[in-house]
Amino acid sequence: MASFKITKKHHKHINNPFPSKPKTLPFTQGTLIFDSESIPSQQVYDIGHDFQLNWSSNNGGSLSISHKSKPSRSIWATVPGRAFVSAAVADTEVGESRGSFLIKDKNVRLVCNHQSVEEIRIVQESDYQDSLSIEARARSPVLLIRGRIFTVKEGKKRARTSVDNGSLQLVEKNLSTCAKYWMLFDQKNSDQVGFQVRFGKPDSGRAQKFSSRSYGYRGLARKIGRIRRLRFSWCGYFTRKGVVIAISPSEEENVVMKNASFPEFNRICITYSSEKSERFYGFGEQFSHMDLKGKRVPIFVQEQGIGRGDQPITFAANLVSYRAGGDESTTYAPSPFYMTSKMRSVYLEGYNYSVFDLTKDDCVQIQIHGDMIEGRILNGNSPSELIERFTETIGRPQQLPEWIISGAVVGMQGGTEKVRRIWEELRSKDTPISAFWLQDWVGQRKTVIGSQLWWNWEVDSTRYSGWKQLINDLYSQNIKVMTYCNPCLAPMDEKKNVRRNMFEEAKKLDILVKDTKGGTYMVPNTAFDVGMLDLTHPRTAAWFKQVLQEMVDDGVRGWMADFGEGLPVDASLYSGEDPITAHNRYPEIWARINREFIEEWKSSRLGKEAEDPHEALVFFMRAGFRNSPKWASLFWEGDQMVSWQANDGIKSAVVGLLSSGISGYAFNHSDIGGYCAVNLPLIKYQRSEELLLRWMELNAFTTVFRTHEGNKPSCNAQFYSNDTTLSHFSRLANIYKAWKFYRMQLVKEASEIGLPVCRHLFLHYPKDEYVHRLTYEQFLVGTEILVVPVVDKGKEVVKAYFPEGESCEWKHVWTGKVYPERGFETWVEAPIGYPAVFVKNGSETGETFLGNLREYNIL
């Protein structure tokens, strides 16, 4: 039996400042063999009505899937002569500390890396009898591939030679361990093929023969009518759209021999073809790289870290708190999805921990912690089409309320009087304001990492005296109030003016996550311990929605729904599910509860009130997984450092914005100026005025224009620090307002086809090789605006690139200079206040934007 070990290091304060990266299985390579007597040399098989699979025995055998509209273009293929399915048994070790996780494969006990293909068979509708749904019948036929995975005896040179030569007879004599597998391909819709792989139990190779009679497959074909659709639960974990391979007990008897000493597989690998020049984009919100070719990409929700490899801060963070620095792969919002420069795209279903190994030139290997794999292969002719196909299935965001994208969202703290004073200063500058976001509405306390909130979701009437009057006064000027909450609750023993002790309420209702002993799991989080809501408990959603209702009844119209990435992997949940799998699902449930409240609140309002866009609610999140865009109103990128650095500073905010956009996160933005400051004797990260001004310029061209004071406000330059910062903020808020008309179009487009507001140039110029190499240097807003932000200290010029494949000329917003060249780069002046921004010359969007800038006395 494979072991699972968790090491908690929450309170370890002297640590290795250079911790290891996640340790996965070594890249699993094996040989593919097949019986030439039963497997044809060349054969094309239908997968539904729109796809086909081509089998070729050349060079050791391979599979290739294509869409019938373009049968010569492969959208997924295996490497000739190599196993494409393998499995292993390994121990798991997880190191955990305050929302950071390190998952390691330890003691690999068994690897079945070689594979046989013994039958490739179309399963027709008639094989399903009456159990197949109408929807699934429309996608019939499906394709089943069956065979065995195996390993040969150690030290048997002849056996290994026989595998390499594809000799079935010699392999049979030298099997060490083998297991049966079933691989199914079925059409999900006109542009998606689903795949599933399941296994029998591994056993010794004695008496195993690679023949159809020993396999018992005909029984499987006859009993395929038992294939079942697993029902949908509200949390969405076991959703299965389509057919599922079900191995009946009688077939299991064929798989499990008398010697049952082998544990079941808990690592599954799928290996398939890639190209050396192929570039891989997506994987959710990635902050360090756009192209992930050459990397191992773990898909696990967690804290992004403090520094993520930028020095010296990562060294210091790791030293004082285990793995607190993070690394280039840590992210709040990963997704098991990618698309490539060759217009290939794959994503995994389910929530198991997975690793995409892209380190080989000629292939990809996906490693999954689990005993089966399920996913989809997408067909599309362009990056935009692939995003549309992907979001068609996972879901798309709803249109944002107009008010949230009309002006600045002023994030500040300090209480009622400070808010009123800053409001007056902004009014004196004619600053367009959408909302005041007041995260400290619950009150503040001092901790070792700075000013932090009391995690008890009610207004602190001392800090915000006259709370409802403040909300009403702002509302009278079409300015909303936004607040803060998260799915954790802190004990309130030390706070004085508490009306509702929500931690005690939740504890009494028994809706907090439990530890392995059945008690309340007190989760270490930053500088204090908290109880975490068990979102799988049937009473939790209703209770938390009532908390939100009280907030909204006061007049609040938006909130940050923070956290969601820290569910402990040894938690005990009401649902009884595996917590390491539930961990990736938790932020989706968190988003769904917030979304459900918004829909229920809207439906409870009458007549015109229900449709009033000025009354619509919105929330924004940082944690997420594959399907989160369906539920969350809006995302922000979490806690960047207040720095110019690449892995966790302003540059990473651009990369995170663009990679998440490719992954379906259409509405995203970052804190203006970053969040995390450090004020230690030897290490100081403090937000400079220059950084703040340049971040304002960057975020004036994202979906939402929102400030944040950061974790140490007194150390940071703020938008209200002096007349220079305040004037610059007002100017950029008006620039943001000047393209509101276009932003509304893009928000509508995102809700309809999933395209992000801010886009990597690859989405529209995929044939331009130079574009493939871009990271944070520049980006598109829709198709009509090109932004080249200044992301380096002291620079007042930037290098702009005008891509090949564009029919229009680009016009510089500030000078009016037109750049007719294609595939051309040039230096452009970008002094503070005049970021390098271009519009398509003569376009309606460009002319309207320029006209608005003139109207606001900016141009």
BALUMLO-192427 format. One record per residue (C-alpha): residue in one letter; x, y, z. Coordinates in steps of 0.25 Angstrom, whole numbers, plus 5000, padded with zeros to 4 digits. Layout:
aXYZ...
***
This chain:
m500050005000a500650144996s500750235008f500350385009k501150475019i500950615022t501950705029k501450825035k502450945036h501651055040h502451095052k503851065047h504651195046i506051155042n505851085028n506651055016p506651185008f506851104995p505750994996s505550884986k504550894975p503350794975k503950654972t503150574962l503350434956p504550434946f504050454932t503450314929q503850254916g503550124910t503350044897l502050014890i501749874884f500549814877d500149694870s500349704855e499349594853s498149654860i498549804858p498549854844s499749934839q498850054835q497450084839v496550204841y495450204851d494350294854i494150374867g492750424866h492350494854d493450604853f494750534857q495650424853l496750344859n497850294850w498650164854s499950144847s500950024850n502150104844n503350124853g502750044864g501250094864s500550224867l499250294868s498850424862i497450494864s496950604854h495650674851k495050624838s494950764832k496550764832p496950614832s498350644829r498550734842s498750654854i498250714867w498850604876a499750494873t500650394880v502150374878p502450264869g502950134876r502750194890a501750164900f500650264902v500050214914s500850174927a500550164942a501250154955v501150134970a501850234979d501850294993t501350434994e501950545003v501450685005g502150795012e501150905017s501351035023r500251155023g499651125009s500951085003f501050934999l502150844993i501750714988k502750604986d502750464980k503550374989n503950234988v503450194975r503050054977l502550014963v502650064949c501950004937n502550084926h502349984914q501049974907s500349874897v499249904888e498449784886e497149834880i496649964874r495149964873i493950054870v492850034879q491550064872e490150114878s489649974877d490649924887y490150014898q488749954897d487750054904s488650114914l489350224906s488750364907i488150434894e489350534896a490350424896r489750344884a489850474876r491350464878s491450314875p492250244871v493350244882l494650174880l495250084891i496750044891r497149934900g498449864904r499349854915i500449934922f501649854928t503049844933v504049744930k504949664940e506149744945g507449704939k506849634927k507549684915r506849594906a505549634911r505849784909t506349754895s505049684892v504249804897d505049894888n504849804876g503349784879s503449634881l502149594888q502649444891l503949484898v503249594906e502149494911k503349404916n503949524923l502849604929s503049654943t501749724946c500649764937a499249824937k498149844927y497649974922w496450034915m496550164907l495350224901f495250344891d493850404889q493350534883k492850634893n492350734882s492750784868d494150834873q494450744885v494950604887g494850544901f495850434906q495850344918v496850244923r496550144934f497350024939g497249884945k498049854957p499549824955d499949674956s501149584954g501349554939r501249404942a500349334932q500049464925k499849454910f499649564900s498449504893s497049544892r496549414898s497349444911y496749584912g495249554913y494949684905r493749624898g493049624911l493449764913a492849804899r491549724903k491449794916i491749934911g490249954913r490549964928i491450094925r490850194934r490750344935l491150394949r490150484955f490550634957s490650684971w490550834974c492050844976g492350794962y493350694966f492850564960t492250624947r492350534935k491750584922g491850464913v492150314915v493050254925i493750124925a493250034935i493949904938s493049794944p493449704955s493549584946e494549664937e495349694950e495449554953n496249544940v497149654944v497449614958m498149484959k498349404971n499549474976a498849614980s500149664987f500249784977p499649924982e498749994972f499350104963n499350244969r500150314957i499650314943c500450374931i499950404917t501150434907y500950494894s501650564883s502150714883e503150784874k504450854879s503950994873e502550974879r502251084890f501251054901y500351164907g499251164918f499251074930g498451184938e499051304944q500551284942f501451404947s502851364942h502751314928m501751324916d502351204908l502551084918k503250994908g504450934915k503750944929r503050854938v501750914942p501050864955i499550894955f499250924970v498551044976q499451114987e500051244991q500851304980g502051334990i502851454994g503851484983r503651354975g505151344972d505451494972q506551524981p506851554992i505451554997t505251404993f506451365001a505951445013a504551395012n504951245011l505951265023v504851315033s503651235028y503651095021r503551125006a502951255008g503751314996g503051224986d503651194972e503351214957s502251114957t501451154970t500151224967y498751244973a498051214960p498651094952s497851024941p498150884935f497950954921y498850994910m498951034896t500151034887s500751114875k500350994866m498851014870r498850894879s498050894892v497750794903y497150814917l496950714928e495550694935g495450664950y496250724961n497450634964y498850684966s499550684952v500950724946f501150754932d502550714928l502950794916t504450774917k504650684905d504750744891d503850634885c502750604895v501950644906q501650564918i500450584928q500650524941i499350514950h499250474965g498150374964d497650244958m497050294945i497050414935e496050494928g496150614919r495850674905i496550704892l496150834886n496050864871g496251014866n496951084855s497451204863p497651244878s496351314879e495651194874l496251104884i495951204895e494551204890r494451054890f495051044904t494151144910e492951084904t493150964913i493651024926g492851144926r492951294923p492851414932q491551494933q491651634928l492151734939p491251834944e491551964937w491852044949i493151964953i493751994940s493352144939g494452204948a495452174958v495252074970v495952154981g496552054990m496952115004q496852095019g496752185031g495352205035t494152295032e494852435033k496052395025v495152345014r494352475014r495652555013i496252475001w494952484994e494952634995e496352634989l495952544978r494752624975s495652754974k496352684963d495052634955t495452494957p494452394952i494152294963s493352164962a493552124977f494352134990w494851994993l494951995008q495651865012d495851905027w494351925029v494451805039g495551875047q497051865048r498051805057k499551805056t500351675053v501751635050i501551655035g500851795036s499451845037q498451725036l496951715037w495951655048w495451535041n493951555046w493051605035e492351725041v492651875041d493551925052s492652035057t493852105064r494752115052y493552145042s492652225050g491452275042w491652155033k490252155026q490252305025l491652295018i491052195008n489852275006d490652405003l491552334993y490352264987s489752404984q490952434976n490852304968i492052244976k491852104982v492552044994m493251914993t493751835005y494551705008c494351565013n494851425012p494451285015c495251285029l494851335042a495751375054p495451365069m494951505074d495451485088e496351605087k495451705080k494551795088n493351845079v492851715074r491351695071r491451555064n492551465068m492451385054f493551285058e492751245070e491451235061a492151155051k492751065061k491351045068l490751005054d491850905052i492250965038l493650985040v494750895034k495150785044d496450725047t496750575047k496250565061g494950625058g495250765065t495250895058y496450915049m497151035053v497851075041p499151155042n499051275033t500051385032a500151435046f498951375053d498151245053v496751235047g495551135045m495251115031l493851095026d493550955021l492950985008t492450845005h491550855017p490050875013r489850985024t491051065020a490551135008a489251185014w490051235026f491051315018k490051365009q489351425021v490651495025l490751555011q489251595012e489451675024m490651745017v489851775005d488651825013d489551935018g489751985004v491051915000r491051874985g492351794984w493451724991m494751654990a494551504993d495951474997f496751344999g496251204996e497551144993g497951095007l497050975010p498050875017v498250745010d497950665023a496650735026s495350655029l494250705021y492750675022s492650625008g493750515012e494550544999d496050534998p496550675003i497650674993t496650674982a495650764989h496850864991n496750904976r495250904976y495150994988p495351124981e494251084971i493251054982w493651184989a493351264976r492051184973i491451224987n491751374985r491151364971e489951294976f489751404986i489751504975e488751434966e487851404978w487951554983k487551594969s486451504967s485851554981r485751694975l484451744968g484251804955k485251904950e486051894963a486551754958e487051804945d487651934950p489151934946h489452034957e489051934967a489751814962l490651734971v492151694968f493251624975f494651594971m495551474975r497051434974a496951284976g496351194965f496451074957r495951024943n494551064944s494651184953p494351284942k492951234941w492651274955a493551394959s493151534954l494551574953f495951534957w497151614963e498551554963g498851554977d500051604985q501151654976m502351714982v502551864982s503751844972w504151854958q504651704958a504151604948n503651484956d502751564967g502851704963i502151794952k502651704941s502051584947a500651664947v500751674932v501051524930g499951484940l498951574933l499251514919s499451364923s498151364931g497451424919i497851314910s497351214921g495951274921y496051384932a495551494923f495451604934n496751614942h497551734948s498651754959d498751844971i499251984966g500651994972g500751844977y500451794991c501551734998a502551835005v503751795014n504351885024l505551805030p506851865034l507651795023i506451765013k505551875009y504451874998q503652004999r502752054988s503452174981e502752284975e503252254961l502752104962l501352154967l501252244955r501652144945w500752044951m499652144949e499952154935l499952004933n498651984940a497952094933f497851994921t497351874929t495851834932v495851904946f496652024951r496851994966t497852044976h498351974989e499152035000g499851905002n500251825015k501051945020p500352075016s501352165023c502552105016n501852125002a501652244993q500152254992f499252324981y498952424991s500352444996n500552584990d499952664978t500852594968t500352464971l498852514973s498952584959h499552464952f498452374958s497352464953r497952474940l498152324938a496752304943n496252394932i497052324922y496352194927k495052264926a495352304911w495252164906k494152114915f493252104902y494252004897r494351934910m492851914910q492951844897l494051754901v493351714914k492151674906e493051604896a493651524908s492351484913e491951434899i493151364894g494151364906l495251454900p496051534910v496051684911c497551694911r498251604901h499551544898l499951584883f499951434880l498451424881h498351514868y499751494861p500051344863k500851334851d501851444855e503051374862y503551494869v502151504876h502351364882r503551414890l502851534896t502551534911y502251664919e502851754908q501451794902f500051744900l498751774893v497451834899g496451754890t496951774876e496951924875i497951974885l499451934887v500051964900v501551964903p501751994918v502952044925v503351934935d504751974938k505252074948g505752204942k505452174927e504652274919v504752204905v504252064902k504351974890a503051954882y502851844873f501851854861p501451714858e501351644844g499951604839e499351744843s498651814831c498551944838e499552044842w499852084857k499752224862h500452274874v499352334883w500152454888t500952504876g500052454865k501252384858v500852274849y501652144848p501352074835e502351964836r502051814839g502951724847f503751844852e504251894865t504652034869w504952114881v503752214886e503852314896a503052294909p503252404920i502352384932g500952424929y501052384914p501152234913a501452174900v500052144894f499652124880v498252114873k497952064859n498052184850g496652224845s495952124853e494652164859t495052114873g496452194871e495752324867t494752314878f495752284889l496652404884g495352494883n495052454898l496452494902r496352624896e494952644902y495652614916n496752714913i497752604913l498152614899
***
